[in-house]
Amino acid sequence: MGGDLYALDFDGVLCDSCGESSLSALKAAKVRWTSLFDGVDPRIEEWIVDQMHIVRPVVETGYENLLLVRLLLEIQIPSIRKSSVADGLNIQEILENWSRLKPIIMSEWDEDREALIHLFGRVRDEWMENDLSGWIGANRFYPGVADALKFSSSSVYIVTTKQGRFAEALLRELAGVNIPSERIYGLGTGPKVEVLKKLQSMSQHKDLTLHFVEDRLATLKNVIKEPALDNWNLYLGRWGYNTEKEREEAESIPRIHVVDLSDFSKKLK
């Protein structure tokens, strides 16, 4: 039979959600750390949201946006600092050292990952319930992607760390695309490498050429470490949430194809 299967990341590959995730994180941070935000100048909040667009490449799972919002606040306001890393910290250092910084601040702030995930999801749910058009409008699909999904002749799956209900809502309401919920593997469905193993093991996929499109280099490198996933063609989206340094590194890795948005849309169709 033949044909193609595309496993697609969502944020940074299909959808530019940084505006929404940054605003949702700010809303959630104000709920979680109300006293820290009391009396904060709106200009500082605007600065935080602006910086969130720069540091977005470090985010693997949505709740990390909350941590970044608070860390940026502590950088701006020394009097509220409770983390040992905020003093003298700059944006470039966050980009380069987030994997080291995250466990430090989680410990020093005594935060729980699952509680932050729940809060972030609840704030998004409330925004959607109270102002669906505003929540939808804070997101955008990358140019050409919606049409590529609509007219794709390939088998398409979504493999994301975003909570599945949000990805499904955006596909339906913003892109006009209906992907069955059983084809959306969101937060809680397991690590992406395990999802890829599951997809390739399905009998209906045995004759398909396998493609995995991501914007996080670290995720693609995790796939390469798994010999069982050697049959996957791997792609890093140049338009997504990654840095020039990461794109340059990806270019040096034979398994990874660094692709432009227009090429991706053509392949998907």
N, C-alpha and C positions, 0 to 999 in steps of 0.2 A: 504493500500500500504506500508506504512512505509518508512524507509530510514533516511538519515542524511543530515542536512544542516550545513555547516561550514561557519561562518563569520570570515574572517581572517584579522588581521592587516597586513600591508605590511612591513614597515621598522622595523627590529628587530624581525620579525616573519618569513617572507619569505626571505627577502633580507637584507644583511649587506651592507647598503648604506653609512656608516659613512665616508668612504674615499672620496666618491663623494660629499656628502653634506658638508663636511669640506672644501674641495677645492673650491666648488662653493660658499660657504659662504665667504671665503677669497677673491675670485675674486669680489664678490658683495660688500664686505666691502670696497675694494679699489676703487670701483666706487662711493659708497655712501659717503665715508669719505676720499677722495683722499689725502687731505693735511696731514691727520694724518699718512698716510702710506709712505709719501715722505721720502726717505732716511732710511727707516727701514731696519736693518740688516736682510738678508735672514735667518740667524740662528734663529732670533726671530720668523719669519714666520713659520719656521719648528717646533719650540717649540709650537707655537699656534696650529698647525695642530695636533701635538702629544697629546696635552692636550684636544683637542676637542673629541678624542676617549674616554677620561676618563669622561668628563662631559656630554657626549651624552645622558645618561639616563634622564636628566632633560628636554630634548626637547620634546614638545608636537606637535608643528607645525613648519615647516621648517624655517620660517623667524627668529625664535629664535636663529638659528645658527649664524646669522649676529651679533646679540647682544652679544653673547658669544665671538665671534672673537674680537669685539672691547673691551669688558671688559677685556679679556686676554691681549690685547695690552696695555691697561691702567695700568694693574697690572705690566707689564714689564717696562713701560716708564712713570715714574711719571710726567714728564714735560708736557705731553699732557692730563693729567687727567681732565675730566669734570664731573666725577661722584663722589658723596660723599662716595660711598661704596667700591671703588677700593683700597683705602689705607689699607694695611695690610691684604687684602682679600686673601684667599688661595683656592685651588681646592676643598677641603673637604667642606668648607663653601658654595661654589657654589652648590655643590651636595645637601646639606642639606637645603639651604635657597633660592633656585631659585625663588619660587613663591612669595617671599617677595622682592627679589632684582629686578626682571624684571620690575614691574611697576615703581620703583624708577628710574632706568636708562632710561626707555622709556620717563619719564617725564623730567628728567634732560638733556637728549640729544634732547628733543623735536622731538621725532620720531613718525611716524604714522604706525600702524600695516599694513594697506592695502597697503601702499606705499612700505613697506619692502617686503611684500608677492609678489607684482608685480615685484619688482626689482630682487628678488631671482629667480622667475620663468623666467624672461627675460634672466638672465645670464645663466641659465641652457639651455634654448632654443638656445641661441647663441653658447654655447659649443657643443650641439648636432648637430647644423647645420654645424659648422666648423670642428668638430672632433668627429663624432658619435662613432667611435671605441674607442677613448680615454675616452669619457664619459661613455660608456657602461662598459669599462674595469675597471673603478674606483669603480664599484659595483660588488657584488658577491652574488649569492643565497647560502643559507646555504646548507651543504651537504645533499643530499637525497630529498630536497624539490621539485626540478623541476620534478623529476620522480613521486613523490607522487601526485603532481598536475596533471600531464599528465594522470596518470592511476587511479585517484580517481573516485570512483563510487558514491560519494556524490555530492550534489548540493553545489557549491563553490561560495562565494561572497567575494569581497575584500572591507574592510571597513577601510579607512585610512585617515589621515590628509594630506597625500601627494597629490599634484595635480594629478588628475587622468591620464592625458596624459603621465606623467613620469612613473607611475606604469605600465600602459598598454604597453609602449615602452620596459620597462625592461622585463616584462613577455614574450613579443613576441621575442625580439632580444637576450636576454641573457638566458632565461629559455626555449625558444622554446614552450611556452604555449600560446594558444589563448583563453583568457577569454573575452567574449563579453563585450563591453563597458558599456552596461546597467547593468552588474553585478559588476561594479567597482564604489564604492561610495567614491569619493575623496574629497579633500578640496572644501568647498562650497556647499556640499550636506546636511549639517546640522550636529549637534552633533551626536556622535556615538550611544548614547542611543535612539535617534529618528530614526536613520537608522535601529537599531535592532527592534524597534516597527513596523516599516514599513515592514520589512522582515517577521516577524512572522504573520502579518495580511494578507499577500498574500494568496489567496485561494489555490494555488498550494503547499503551504508549510504547510497546516493545519495538515497533518499526519506525518510530519518529526520531528525527534529529533534534537533540536537546540543546536549548539555549537559555542562559541565565544572564539577565541584565541588572546591574547594580550601579549605585553611585558611590558605594563605600569600598575602598580598596581593601580594608581589613577583612571584610566579609568574603571577598573573592579569594584572598590569600588563605582563608580558612577552608574554602572549598578545595583549593589546590592541595592542601595537606591531607585530604581524604582520597586515597587511591580508588575507593569505590565510586568516586564521582569523576573519574578521568574522561568519561564520554561527554561531559558537558562542555559546550562552547561558552566561554566566559567573556563578558563585555562590561567595560566601565564607561558609563555615560559622561561625556566631557561637560555636559550642561548641568550636571547635578551638584549635590552638596559635597564637593571635594576641592582640594587645593591644587595649585599648579605643581607643587612638589610631589603630591600623590599621583598626579597624572603623568609626570615624568618618570616616576618609579614604575608605574603600570606599563609604560611604553617599553621598559626594559625586561618585562616578564613575558616569555614566549606564549604562555597559555592565555594571556589577557589581550583582548582587542579593545583599544580605546576608540570609541565611536562618537560621531557627531549626531545631533538630534535628527537632522534630515536623513542621514543614513539609517538610523534606528527606525524611523517611521516607514521608510521604504522596505526594510527587512521584515517588519511586522506585517505589512500588507501582503 
